Amino acid sequence: MRKALVAQELESGRLIHLLPKQRWPVKWAYYVVAAPKALRRYEVSAFHDWLAGKALPQTESI
């Protein structure tokens, strides 16, 4: 999704960018949408943290 298409939702707070350091647009991406209020729930927050961790580049152990 192009950022221009969701700019109003981001500015209003209806959407949040989970990985703000990630550049737009992402060629192949999945998006998860949750209300800020929902992110206060443990299970939603835990899923968010897990998913964000999976989205970050992984370093290989030597």
C-alpha positions as CSV (number, residue, x, y, z in Angstrom):
1,M,0.0,0.0,0.0
2,R,1.3,3.4,-0.8
3,K,1.7,5.7,2.2
4,A,-0.3,8.4,0.4
5,L,-3.4,6.1,0.6
6,V,-3.2,5.8,4.3
7,A,-1.7,9.2,5.3
8,Q,-5.0,10.5,6.8
9,E,-5.5,7.4,8.9
10,L,-1.9,7.6,10.1
11,E,-2.3,11.3,11.0
12,S,-5.6,10.7,12.8
13,G,-4.2,7.8,14.8
14,R,-6.7,5.3,13.4
15,L,-3.6,3.5,12.0
16,I,-0.1,3.3,13.3
17,H,3.1,2.4,11.5
18,L,4.5,-0.5,13.5
19,L,8.0,-0.3,11.9
20,P,8.6,3.4,11.2
21,K,12.2,2.8,10.2
22,Q,10.9,0.6,7.3
23,R,10.8,2.5,4.1
24,W,7.6,2.8,2.0
25,P,6.5,1.2,-0.2
26,V,7.6,-2.3,0.7
27,K,7.6,-4.5,-2.5
28,W,6.2,-7.7,-0.8
29,A,4.4,-7.0,2.5
30,Y,1.6,-8.1,4.8
31,Y,-0.1,-5.6,7.0
32,V,-1.6,-6.0,10.4
33,V,-4.1,-3.4,11.6
34,A,-5.1,-2.9,15.2
35,A,-6.6,0.0,17.0
36,P,-4.3,1.6,19.6
37,K,-6.8,0.5,22.3
38,A,-6.4,-3.1,21.2
39,L,-2.6,-2.8,21.5
40,R,-3.1,-2.4,25.3
41,R,-4.4,-6.0,25.5
42,Y,-1.6,-8.5,26.4
43,E,-2.4,-11.0,23.6
44,V,-2.5,-8.3,20.9
45,S,0.7,-6.6,22.2
46,A,2.5,-10.0,22.4
47,F,1.5,-10.8,18.9
48,H,2.6,-7.3,17.7
49,D,6.0,-7.7,19.4
50,W,6.5,-11.2,18.0
51,L,5.5,-10.1,14.5
52,A,7.7,-7.0,14.6
53,G,10.6,-9.3,15.8
54,K,10.1,-11.6,12.8
55,A,10.0,-8.6,10.4
56,L,13.4,-7.3,11.5
57,P,16.5,-8.7,9.7
58,Q,17.8,-11.8,11.3
59,T,21.5,-12.3,11.9
60,E,23.0,-15.7,11.6
61,S,24.9,-17.3,14.4
62,I,28.4,-18.5,13.5
